[in-house]
């Protein structure tokens, strides 16, 4: 039996492969990515992979769709929220995802794919994973638009995989994001700031209803992502296909996050507030919180990592040691 993982060299994809190796040692992994960046490929070192397939080759031929493939986990995407070229997202997110969907549907392979909380925009319609509101959502940037356009396209399809789930990831953080640069999590950047300067810089609020550092997000540890994907795979005969939120259901402030990093490092807190960069200021989400009742109703009852517990694990067991998951 085998699992296809797209975006295999990336942050979440490489972690999924490690999780599969540890929990399904007899299951082959087919890793799909462009594999052109050495800083990302390091994520795959010491992972057990049966086959490496270039992402373009994968969708241009069915040679890699073996009879024993029992799941496609589609995590490959351009995730740069500052990229403004819509054509990039049309190619790498929207159209590529359509090709993956068609492969899954035609070959009767279950599909789990990554959507994003960026689809919710400023949250005018709330954060409820109701299919009815998806066509009305107004993402704040081309990245969010590409994810929402695919979600809308999915809901219009008559031909579907035998089982499919789209997961709206909220603010994911954790090991294997060393290569992400500006797009790495706030926890990652905060850690490096404390190590180099002894303080953490957070964005100043540009809205009077929010104090500095009190902007709030639903931060979810990447290990919880792995557990939910595993649950969906194991229960694909029971879970209803559809689009689900994947966050903790708890909104925490960036100040809380900063204090958690200082605590994990056993450092005295020192926070400096800086202006939000102009290029993202008008597209910045001030509040996100996943409604996770829909996922809970499908039977996922495990608790999520608290922000504090997750930061301690990430900082002390990975960042401090330069380790990968």
N, C-alpha and C positions, 0 to 999 in steps of 0.2 A: 504494500500500500504506500501511497505517496501523497505529499502535500506540495502544492506550488505556492511559493511566496514571492510576490512582486515587490520591488523596492527592497530587495533582500539585503543590500549593503547599507541601508539607511538605519536611522535611529530605532524605529519601532520594528522594522522588518528583521534586522539582525537579532534583536531581542526575542522575537517570536521564534526564530530558528533555534536559538539557544534553549528556549523553553521546550520546543518540540524535541530537541536532542535529549533533554533531561527527563522528559515525561513520556515520550514515545520513542524509545531507543531503536525500535524495529521499523520505524516509519521513515521511508526515504524522503528527502527534501530536494525539491527542484528550485534552485535560486535564480530569480529573474531580475536583472538590473542592467545598467550600461557598463558597470565595473570599470569606469574610466578614471576614477579618483582614488588614488592610493590612500588618502586620509579616511575615506569611507570604507575601503576594502579591509582596512585593519579591523573593522567591526566583525568581519567574518573569520578572522584567524581563530583556529582551534574549534571551529564549528564543523559538524559533520554534514556535508552536502553531497548528494548523489550526482547532481548535474548542475552546471552553471550555464545559463542561457541568456544571451543578449536580449534586451527588452524588445527590440525591433524584430529580431528573428522569431521571438515567441509568438507575436501576433500575426506574422506574415506566413507562418507555416504551422500545420497541426502536428508536425513530426514529434513534438515534445509532449503532446497530450496522450499519455499512455493509458491503457485500459484500467490501470490500477490507481489513477489519480482520483482521490476521494474528497479533495477540497482545494479550492483556490482562495488564498488570502491575498487580496489586492491592496497593497499599501504604497505602491509606487506612485509618486506625484511630485509636481513642483510645489513646494510649500512656502516659498518666499512671499510674504505678505506685502513686501515693498515693491515687488515687480509689478509694473504697470502695463506691460505689453500683453494685451489680451490674447494675441496669437500664440504666445508661449503656453498659456493655460489651455487654450483650445486644443492644442496638439498633445501636450503631455498629461493633462488632467481629463478633459472632457472626451476627446475622441479616442484616446488610448483606453479609457475606462469603458467606453462603448464597445471597443473591440474585445476587451476582457469579458464583458457581459455576454457578448454573442458567442464567444468560445465556450463559456460556462453553460449557456442555454442549449447550444447545439450538441454538446457532448454530455449533457445531463450531469454536470458536475456542480455540487453545492458551491456557493460563492459568499464570502464575507469581504466587504470592502470598506475602506475608510472614507467617511464623509467628514464634516467638520462643524464645530460650533460657530465658525466664522460665517456660516450660512445665515445665522440669526441677526447679523448686522448689529444695530444699536439696541436690539431687544424690544423694538416697538410692539411686536406681537407676542412677547414672552419667549420662554424657552421650552415649550412643550413639543414633544416629538410626534405631533399629530400630522398625518399625511395631508390633511385638508389645508393646512396653512403654508405648506412648502411652496406652492406657486405664488404666494403673496409676500414671501420673505424678501428683504432688501439688504443683501450683504454690502459691506462697506468698502470692499476692494476686489480687484479682479480674481484673486485667489478664492475668496469666498463665493464669488459669482460662479466660478468654474465648478466648484463643489455642488452648489445649489442647482446649477443647470443640469448636472448629471443626475442628481436626485429627482428632479422634475422629469427628465427623460425616462428614468427607470420606472416611474409610476405610470407612464403612458404605454409601457410595453405590454404587448399581448404574449409574446414568447419570452418565458422567464426560465431561469435555472430551476432545478427541482427544489432547491432551497436557497434563499438568499437573504442577507442582512447587510444593511448599510449602517455603520456606526459613526455617529456624530461625536468625534473626539473633542473634548474640551481642552483645557491647558495641560498637556501631557509633559512630564519631565522625568528624568531618570538616566541611568547609564547608557552609554553608546551615542551620546550626542556631542562628543568632542569636536566633530567635523562641521557642525552646523553654523559656526560663526555668529553673525548677528542674529540669526534665527534660532539659536539655542535658547533654552528656557531661562527665565529670570533667575531661577535658583542657580543654574550653572554660572551665569554672569556674576551673580551676587557672591558666590563662593570665590571666584577669581579676584573680584574686587577686594574682598576682605584679605585674601592672601597677599595681595600686592600693595594695598593702601591702608588696610585696617578699617575701611568704612565701606558702606554700600550706598550707591547712588540710585535713587528711585525717581520716576517721573513726577514732576509737580502737577497738581490738578489744575486744569484750565476750565473747570466748571465749578461754580460757587457752591453747589450742593454737595460736593465732595471735598474733604480736607486732603491735604497732601499725603500721599501714601495710602489713602483709604479707598482708592479704586479697588474693586473686588472682582475676583475671578474664581472659577471652580477649577482648582488645581488637582489633577489626578496623576498618581504615580504610575509609571509605565508597567510595573508588575501587575497592577490591577487590570490593565488592558489585556495582558496575556491570559489572565484567569478568565475574563469574560469571553474572549475568543475561544478558549478551551471549553467553557461551558456551552457555548453555542454549537460547537462542533459535536460535542458528546450528546447534545439534546436536539439535534437538527430534525429529528422525527416528531418532536413535541413542540418546539418553538415556532411561533407564527412568523413567516417571512415578513420583512418590513424594515423600516428605518427607525433606529433607536438612538437616543442620547447615550453617551458614555462619559459621564462625569461622576463626581462623588455625591452630588445633590447638596453640597455645602459650598457657599461662597465665602472666601477668606480674603482679607486685605493684603496688599503688598507689604504693609508694615508688619503684619503677622508673619509673612514669608521671611522678611529680613531678620526678624527676631529669632525665627527658627534656625536660620543659617548661623547667626552669631552663637546661639546655644550649642548647635552641633559642633562648632569649632572651638567652643569654650572661650569666646572672645567678648570683650566689652562692646555693647552695641554703640554704633555711631552711624547715623543715617544722614545723607545729604540729598536734598531735592533739587532736581534740574529740570529745565523746560523739556517737555515732550518734543522730539524733533518735528520740525515743520512739515516734513514730507508724510508723516503719519498722524499728525495731530487731529485732523478732521476725520480720520478713519479709525480712531482709537476707541475700543470698547471699554467703558467704565464699569460695567457690571455684567457678569455672566453667572448663571447657576443652572445646572442641568436638572430637569425634572426627570427622575429615573423610575417613576411608578410603572411605566410601561415595561421596562426591563424586569423589574421586580415581579410583575404579574406573570411573566414567563417562567418564573421559578428561580431566578438568580438572587439568592438570599445572603451571600457572603458579604461581610462588611468591607468597606474600602479603607485603605490606609488613611490615617489622619495626616494633615500637612506636617505636623511635628514629627511623627514617627517616620514618615517617608523621607523627610529631609535628613534626619539622623542616619537612616540607612544609606541614602545616596551619598552623603558627604563622607561618612566614616568608612563605609565599605567599598566605595568606588572612587570618588573624586580624590580623597586623601591618598589613595593607593595607586591612582592612575589605572584602575582596573576596568575591564569591560564585563558586561553581563554575558 
